Amino acid sequence: MGTIRAFIAIELPLTIQEKLGEVISRLKSQNTYAVRWVPPHNIHITLKFLGDVSINNLQVLTQILVSETSRYHPFEVTIGGLGAFPNLRQPRVIWVGVQAPPILETMQHGIETETHRLGYGIEERPFSPHLTIGRMSHNATQDDIRQIAVILSNIRVEELGSVSVEAVRLFKSDLQSGGAVYTTIDIAQLSH
């Protein structure tokens, strides 16, 4: 049977995607050629990266999502702030922050636990909600990294707005020459 690359995430509204696009444009204008920027329509709050998923498991994954999300009522998260992993001095992943109530972490932990029972790995790092907007290129030099660190420390990203989290999606990721293309496979609504 076939497999697909898949992940579980919260999709962002177009207004937030556009504001993230403006942030990326500001950063791009600073000669940040050593960064691979994420197209705004591909930015989301990742809850669980699954990797290769058997087509046979899709229905079970959907049932897990429906079961987990039905336990929670919709809630708000706030988008804003700029940071990097592992830190601003050695940026590898550049992100915009997500301030969320504890319910998001609780829901993510439930999804992590249930998908682990299906055989998917557990993320070693603690859950830290964020929006990845860029990654350092693999061939970035130490000078490139230092330059990006300076740029990031000098740019402020104010609050971009709030997002009402009402659903969680199972996405398929197709890696193509122009970058990744994400397609929604299923949507699990939070309880209303």
VEXBATOR-601812 format. One record per residue (C-alpha): residue number from 1; residue in one letter; x, z, y. Coordinates in Angstrom, 1 decimal. Each point is the difference from the previous one (the first is absolute). Layout:
N
{NUM "a" {X Z Y}}
...
//
This chain:
192
{1 "m" {0.0 0.0 0.0}}
{2 "g" {1.0 -0.5 3.6}}
{3 "t" {1.3 2.5 2.5}}
{4 "i" {-0.3 0.2 3.8}}
{5 "r" {1.9 2.1 2.6}}
{6 "a" {-2.5 2.5 1.4}}
{7 "f" {-0.3 3.0 2.3}}
{8 "i" {-2.7 2.3 1.3}}
{9 "a" {-0.3 0.3 3.8}}
{10 "i" {-2.3 0.5 3.0}}
{11 "e" {-0.5 -3.2 2.1}}
{12 "l" {0.3 0.3 3.8}}
{13 "p" {-2.5 -1.5 2.4}}
{14 "l" {1.0 -3.1 2.0}}
{15 "t" {0.3 2.0 3.3}}
{16 "i" {2.7 2.2 -1.5}}
{17 "q" {1.7 -3.0 -1.6}}
{18 "e" {0.1 -1.7 3.4}}
{19 "k" {1.5 3.2 1.6}}
{20 "l" {2.6 0.2 -2.8}}
{21 "g" {0.8 -3.7 0.8}}
{22 "e" {0.7 0.9 3.6}}
{23 "v" {2.3 2.8 -1.1}}
{24 "i" {1.9 -2.4 -2.3}}
{25 "s" {0.2 -2.6 2.8}}
{26 "r" {1.6 2.7 2.3}}
{27 "l" {2.5 0.9 -2.7}}
{28 "k" {0.7 -3.7 -0.8}}
{29 "s" {0.8 -0.6 3.7}}
{30 "q" {3.0 2.4 -0.3}}
{31 "n" {2.1 -2.4 -2.2}}
{32 "t" {-1.0 1.7 -3.2}}
{33 "y" {0.9 -3.0 -2.2}}
{34 "a" {1.3 2.3 -2.7}}
{35 "v" {-3.5 1.2 -0.7}}
{36 "r" {-2.6 -1.7 -2.2}}
{37 "w" {-3.3 0.6 1.9}}
{38 "v" {-3.2 0.4 -1.9}}
{39 "p" {-2.9 -2.3 1.1}}
{40 "p" {-2.6 2.2 1.6}}
{41 "h" {-2.7 -1.2 -2.4}}
{42 "n" {2.1 1.3 -2.9}}
{43 "i" {0.3 3.5 1.4}}
{44 "h" {-2.0 2.7 -1.7}}
{45 "i" {0.1 3.7 -1.1}}
{46 "t" {1.4 -0.2 -3.5}}
{47 "l" {-1.3 2.7 -2.3}}
{48 "k" {1.6 -1.2 -3.3}}
{49 "f" {2.3 -2.9 -0.8}}
{50 "l" {-0.8 -0.9 -3.6}}
{51 "g" {2.4 -2.9 -0.6}}
{52 "d" {-0.8 -2.3 -2.9}}
{53 "v" {-3.5 0.6 -1.3}}
{54 "s" {-1.6 -1.5 -3.1}}
{55 "i" {-3.1 -2.0 0.8}}
{56 "n" {-1.6 2.2 -2.8}}
{57 "n" {0.6 3.1 2.1}}
{58 "l" {-1.8 -1.2 3.2}}
{59 "q" {-3.4 1.3 -1.1}}
{60 "v" {1.3 3.5 -0.9}}
{61 "l" {1.9 0.1 3.3}}
{62 "t" {-3.2 -0.8 1.9}}
{63 "q" {-1.8 2.7 -1.9}}
{64 "i" {2.7 2.5 1.0}}
{65 "l" {-0.2 -1.0 3.6}}
{66 "v" {-3.8 0.2 0.1}}
{67 "s" {0.1 3.4 -1.7}}
{68 "e" {2.7 1.4 2.4}}
{69 "t" {-1.4 -1.4 3.2}}
{70 "s" {-3.6 1.1 -0.7}}
{71 "r" {1.2 3.6 0.3}}
{72 "y" {0.7 -0.3 3.7}}
{73 "h" {-1.9 -0.8 3.2}}
{74 "p" {1.4 -2.5 2.6}}
{75 "f" {2.6 1.5 2.3}}
{76 "e" {2.1 -1.0 2.9}}
{77 "v" {3.8 -0.6 0.3}}
{78 "t" {1.9 -0.6 3.2}}
{79 "i" {2.7 -2.7 0.3}}
{80 "g" {3.0 0.5 2.3}}
{81 "g" {3.6 1.0 0.3}}
{82 "l" {3.1 -1.8 -1.3}}
{83 "g" {2.5 1.0 -2.6}}
{84 "a" {2.2 -1.1 -2.9}}
{85 "f" {0.9 0.9 -3.5}}
{86 "p" {2.3 1.7 -0.9}}
{87 "n" {0.4 0.8 3.7}}
{88 "l" {0.4 -1.6 3.4}}
{89 "r" {3.8 0.1 -0.2}}
{90 "q" {0.1 -2.0 -3.2}}
{91 "p" {-3.2 -2.0 0.1}}
{92 "r" {-0.9 -2.0 -3.2}}
{93 "v" {-3.8 0.0 0.4}}
{94 "i" {-1.5 0.0 3.5}}
{95 "w" {-3.5 1.5 0.2}}
{96 "v" {-2.9 0.9 2.3}}
{97 "g" {-1.4 3.4 -0.7}}
{98 "v" {-3.3 1.0 -1.5}}
{99 "q" {-1.4 3.4 0.9}}
{100 "a" {-2.6 0.9 -2.7}}
{101 "p" {-2.0 3.1 -1.1}}
{102 "p" {1.0 1.6 -3.3}}
{103 "i" {-2.7 -1.9 -1.7}}
{104 "l" {2.1 -3.2 0.0}}
{105 "e" {2.8 1.7 -1.9}}
{106 "t" {-2.5 1.6 -2.4}}
{107 "m" {-1.5 -3.4 -0.7}}
{108 "q" {3.4 -1.7 -0.4}}
{109 "h" {1.1 2.8 -2.5}}
{110 "g" {-3.2 -0.6 -2.1}}
{111 "i" {0.7 -3.7 -0.1}}
{112 "e" {3.7 0.6 -0.9}}
{113 "t" {-1.0 2.4 -2.8}}
{114 "e" {-2.6 -2.3 -1.5}}
{115 "t" {2.1 -3.1 0.1}}
{116 "h" {2.9 2.0 -1.6}}
{117 "r" {-2.3 0.7 -2.9}}
{118 "l" {-0.2 -3.8 -0.4}}
{119 "g" {3.8 -0.2 -0.2}}
{120 "y" {0.9 -0.8 3.6}}
{121 "g" {2.9 1.9 1.4}}
{122 "i" {-0.2 2.9 2.4}}
{123 "e" {1.6 -0.4 3.4}}
{124 "e" {2.9 2.4 0.3}}
{125 "r" {-0.2 0.5 3.7}}
{126 "p" {-2.8 2.0 1.5}}
{127 "f" {-2.9 -2.0 1.4}}
{128 "s" {0.6 -0.8 3.7}}
{129 "p" {-2.7 -2.2 1.4}}
{130 "h" {1.5 -2.8 2.2}}
{131 "l" {-0.3 -3.6 0.9}}
{132 "t" {3.1 -2.0 -0.9}}
{133 "i" {0.6 -2.5 2.8}}
{134 "g" {3.6 -1.1 -0.9}}
{135 "r" {2.8 0.3 -2.4}}
{136 "m" {3.7 -0.4 0.7}}
{137 "s" {1.4 -3.3 -1.5}}
{138 "h" {2.1 0.5 -3.2}}
{139 "n" {2.9 -1.6 1.8}}
{140 "a" {-0.2 2.2 3.1}}
{141 "t" {3.4 1.3 1.1}}
{142 "q" {0.7 3.5 1.2}}
{143 "d" {0.1 -1.3 3.6}}
{144 "d" {-3.5 -1.5 -0.6}}
{145 "i" {-1.3 3.3 -1.2}}
{146 "r" {1.6 1.9 2.9}}
{147 "q" {-1.6 -2.5 2.5}}
{148 "i" {-3.4 0.4 -1.6}}
{149 "a" {0.4 3.8 0.0}}
{150 "v" {0.6 -0.1 3.8}}
{151 "i" {-3.0 -2.3 0.6}}
{152 "l" {-2.3 2.2 -2.1}}
{153 "s" {1.1 3.1 1.8}}
{154 "n" {-0.8 -1.6 3.4}}
{155 "i" {-3.4 -1.4 -0.7}}
{156 "r" {-3.2 2.2 0.0}}
{157 "v" {-3.1 -1.0 -1.8}}
{158 "e" {-3.0 1.9 1.4}}
{159 "e" {-3.2 0.5 -2.0}}
{160 "l" {-1.4 -3.4 -1.0}}
{161 "g" {-3.4 1.3 -1.0}}
{162 "s" {-2.0 1.5 -2.8}}
{163 "v" {-1.1 -1.5 -3.3}}
{164 "s" {-3.1 1.1 -1.9}}
{165 "v" {1.0 0.1 -3.6}}
{166 "e" {-3.1 -1.1 -2.0}}
{167 "a" {1.5 -1.8 -2.9}}
{168 "v" {3.1 -0.4 -2.1}}
{169 "r" {1.0 -3.5 -1.4}}
{170 "l" {1.8 -1.2 -3.0}}
{171 "f" {2.2 -2.9 1.2}}
{172 "k" {1.8 -2.8 -1.8}}
{173 "s" {3.4 -1.0 1.4}}
{174 "d" {1.2 -3.5 -0.4}}
{175 "l" {3.6 -0.5 1.1}}
{176 "q" {0.3 -3.5 1.5}}
{177 "s" {2.8 -1.8 2.0}}
{178 "g" {-1.7 0.9 3.3}}
{179 "g" {-0.3 3.7 -1.0}}
{180 "a" {-2.5 2.1 -1.9}}
{181 "v" {-3.7 -0.9 -0.1}}
{182 "y" {-2.4 2.9 -0.7}}
{183 "t" {-3.4 -0.6 -1.5}}
{184 "t" {-2.7 2.7 -0.5}}
{185 "i" {-0.9 0.3 -3.6}}
{186 "d" {-2.5 2.8 0.4}}
{187 "i" {-1.3 2.5 2.5}}
{188 "a" {-0.9 3.6 -0.7}}
{189 "q" {-2.2 1.6 2.7}}
{190 "l" {0.3 3.6 1.0}}
{191 "s" {-3.2 2.1 -0.4}}
{192 "h" {-2.5 -0.3 2.9}}
//
